């Protein structure tokens, strides 16, 4: 996602989810048509950029949770379609045409299905109440523009009035999302654990403004849950069994580790791949990625640790070319040319068309000399 993602998708970030009820102003038919067209265009752009994660078992699982929640929503609108975007930031957002996206970064911070259900229920309310249409309508009136408002323009465009409408939408999504969550049989107290996890992550990122907003929301949510006179028994498939949940979101953990590596967020990358390896210790690609994280983070003594990860990858899959290349490079740079040589030869044999082949051939010539 670019920092300038339009309000159509970006105004409803999970980190901003807040509470009470303000009915959405209905957009005109022309505005609705335009919003749906823009939504489709932006979704197509995500597809073209290759940042949408396609994994059948994960998609099926998320859709099953969504359908269970949607049964509690009094509407004729079709069930939202849940998709995962490869992005290490904590994000979730709803489009007015019923597509809801969650990032690999937010999935990495969720501990069970109950917490996932709150995220999805929150975004479903945005879709059900058509909050984007209401905000778009307000933006058009205040800016006299023809484009869509952006997520970072709440103060600049529409000022306090726009911010108030965004806050009201978030309040409503929190309030009604919690009601949907409970009606579907999920544990409402897990919402507090979820928000606490997100708060810790925001502290780590030193996002002071977002921390303040989330702290306020946590207090509001504590009061709301405390007023509940009847607690619905937990009935989620993952109650007391987090392994069930993590097995189903495992593909998102690997994808998030790769996204975090790209951003240079070594702590998050290591956290994601370590979670995955705890579930699937026989995955060669994951051990290779763990090695890459250790090598590139270079946190003192990391080279020895990363060699171990690469060797584990080759023990599982002796024909994993990238692990051969990585080991060859490590030994070559340490001056162990004869140790590096067979790894370079194996890499060239297994991946002769790889873009790195030419400079690996140069390394190999030096090893032979």
N, C-alpha and C positions, 0 to 999 in steps of 0.2 A: 504494500500500500504506500502511496506517496503521501508526504505530509499534508498536501493540499487536497486530500480526498474530499469530494463534495459532500454537503450536508445530507444528501440523499442517502448515502451509506454511512457517513462518518459521524453524524451528529449524535447517534445513539451508541456511543461506546459503552461497554460494560462498566468501565471504571467510573462512569458517570451515573450508573443506575440509581434513582432516588425516590418519591412517593405522593398523597391525596389526589383528588380526581378533577381533572379539567377535560371536559369532552372536546374531542378534536373538531375543529371547524371543517365542514365538508368542503373539499375543493370542487371547482366547477368541472363538468365533464371534459372540457378542453385541457384543463390543468392535469386532471387524472390521466388522460391519454398521454400527455407530454411526460409526466412523471414515470409512467410505466415504460415508455419508449426509452427515456434516459436510463432507467434501471436496467433494461435489457442491454443497452449499449455498454454500460459499465460492467455488467456481468460478463459480456462477451470479451471485453478488454482483459478482464482477469483470466479468462480461459486462454486467450491468446498469449498472455505473458507466462503461462505455465505455472501459475501460483496456486491453482486449485488442486487439492489433493484428491486423487481418485484411488480409492481402495474399497472394494465392494463390501467387505465385512464391516468396516468402520461406518460407511454410509448407511448400511442397513440398520446397524445398531442405533445410530443417532436418529434415524427416521422412526424407529420403533418407539423410542422415548418421546419424540415429538407427537406421534399419534396418540400415545397414552395421555399426554397433557391436553392435546387439542380436543379430546372428547369432553373436556370440562369447560370448553369455551362456547358460549351461546351465540353461534354465528353460522351463516350459510357459506362463508368463505372457505375455500379449499384449504386442506392441511398445508402448513408451510413446508417448504423443501429446505432441508438443512445441508449445508455444504461447509467444507473445511478449507480455509485459506492458509497457505504456508507462510507464516509470519510469526516471528518470535515475540512480538509485542502482545500485550493482553488486550484483545479486542473481540467484540461481538456486535453485530449490527444487523438490522432488518431492512429489507427493501419493501416498497409499497406493493410490489407484485407477488409477495409471499415467499421470497427467497431470504433465508436467514443464514448468515455466515458466522462461523466461530473460527478463531485463529488457533494454530497449533500452540501458540504461546499461552493462551488461556486454558486450553486443554491440559497443558503441562502442569498447571497450578491447581487443577481440580483433583480431589481425593476420592470421590465416589459418584454414583449416579444421582444421588439426591442433589448434590451441588450442581451437577450438569443440568438437572431438571430446572433449577432456579434460573440459570442463565438462559435456557431456551424459553422458559415461561415468560421471562422479562421481555425478550425480543418478540415473542408472539403477541404480547399486548401492544407493542409498537405497531405491528402489522395489523392486528385486529382493530385498533383504534385509529389507524391511518395517521399517525402522528407526523410523518414526513409531509403528507399532503397539507396538514394544518400549518406546519412551519413554513412550507414553501409558499402558501397563500399569504402568510404574514410577511415573509421576506419580499414578495412581489409588491405588497402594498407599501412597505417602508423604503425599499430601494429603487422602485420603478425600473428594475433591471429585467433582463431576459434570461440570465443564467441562474444556476443554483447556488445557494449560500454554502460557504465552506465551514468546516468544523472549527476553525480557529477565528471565525469572524463574528462570534456571538456578541462581542462588545462593539466591534467596529461597525457592523451592519445591524441596525435595529436597536442597538444599545441594550439598555436594561430591560426593555420590553421583550426583545428576542431571548435574552438570557432567562427571563421569567417564564417564557413559554417552554423553553427547553427543560428547565427545572421541573415545571409542572408535568411535562410528558414523562420525565424520569420518575417522578413521584408516583404517577399513575401506574407506570410499568412495574415498579417495585410492589405497590400495594396489590394490584390485581394479579400480578405474577405470583405473589405469595399465596393468594387465595386459590389460584389454579394448582399450584404445587401441592397444597394440602388436600384439595379435593381429589387429586390423582393418587393420594396415598403416600406421598413422599414426606420425609422428615424435615419439618420446618426449622428445627434447631441447627441443621447442617448449613443453613443459610449464614448463620453467624460464623461458623468455622470457615466457610468460603470467603466471607468478607474479611475475616482476620488474615487469611492466607494472602489475599490480594493486597491488604494493607501492608503486610510485611514486604511484599515484592515492591510496592511503591516506595517504601522506606529505603530499600536497597538501591532503587533507581534515583533516590533523592528528588522525587517528584513532590515537592512540598505542597503545592496548590492542590493537587489531586489527593494527597494524603488528608488534608483538611476536610475536603468534601466527603471523602469516604468515611472519615471518623464521625462526621455528623450523621451520616446515613446509618452507620452501625448503631449509634445510640437510638435513632428512630426505630430501627428494626428490632432492637432489644425490647423497647417498650411495646411494640406491636405484638411480638411473639409472647411477651409476658402477660398480655391481656387475654390470650387465648384460653377460654375456659375448658375446651375439650381438645385434647391432643389426639390426632389421628394416628393409629399405630403405623410404624414404618412398614411399607410393603414393597420397597424397591428391591430389585433383583440383587443389588449389591450391599444390602444392609448387613454389616458385619463381615463382608467379604470383598475387600478392596481389590484383591487379585482378579476377581471376575471383571471388575471395571477396567483395570489397567490392561488386561489382556485384550479388551475390545478397542481401547484407544491406542494400542501399541504402535500402529503405523504412524500416528500423529507424533509420537514421542521421537521416533527416528527423524521424521521430517523436520521437527522443531530443532533437534540437535544440529541438523545440517544448516537450517536457517540462522541459528545462533552463531554457528561457526562463521558464516558469511558476514555477520555483523560484528564479529570479534567479541561476542559475549561468551567468554569461555566458561564462566560459572554455570550459566543456564544450559549451555551445550553439554557440559559434563553431567549436570543433573538429569537432563532428559535421556541421554544415552545410558546412564547408570541405571535409571528406572527400567529402561527397556531390557538391558542385559540381565537384570534381576529376574525378569520374566522369561527371557529367551537367551540363555547363556550359550547356545550353540549356533548363534547367528554370526557368520564370518564378517558380513558387511558392518555389523554393529561394532565388533571388536576392532576392525580397521578404522572406523570413525572415531572410536575411543582413542586409538593411537594418534590419529590426526589432531584431536583436541589436545592431548598431552604434549605432542610435539610442538604445535603452533603456540600454545600458551607459554611454553618454555619457562616453567616455574621452578627452575633449579632442580636438577636431578630428573627432570621430566623425560629426558632422552631414554634413560634406562627403562622407565615405566612404559614409554610408548613402544619400545622394541618388544617388550613382553606382549603388548596388545596386538601388534602386527604378527608376531609368531603364533598367537592364539588363532588369529584369522586364518593363517596358512595351515595350521593343524586341522582346522575344520574344513577348509577348502584349499588344498595345495595349489589350485590353479587360479587363485585370486590375483590378477596381475598387479593391481594397485599396491597390494601389500608387498609384493616382490620389489616393486619400484621404490617404495618408501624405505624398506630395509637396505636396499642397495645405496640409496642416497645417504642414509645415516652413516653407514659404514665407510662410504667413500669420503664424506666430509670429515670423518674422524681419522682418516689416513689408513684405514683397514682395507686396502685395495683388493687383496685376494679374497677377503670375505665378501666384499661388495660384488665381485665379478659374477658369481653364479646367480645372484639375485637379478642383476641387470640382464643376463642372458635369458633367464626365465621370463622376465617381463617382455623382452623383445619377441620371444617365441610365442607368448600367449596373446600379445596385443601389438602385432607388427604395424597396424595402421593408426595407432594412438598418436595424438598430436605431440606427445613427449618423446616419441621414438628417436628423432634425430639427435636431440641433445643427450639422450641416454646412450646412444651409440658413441658419442664423443666421450662420455664418461668411461665407457667400456674400453675404448682404445687406450685411454690413460691407464686403466687397470692392467691392460696387457703389456704396456710399456714398462 
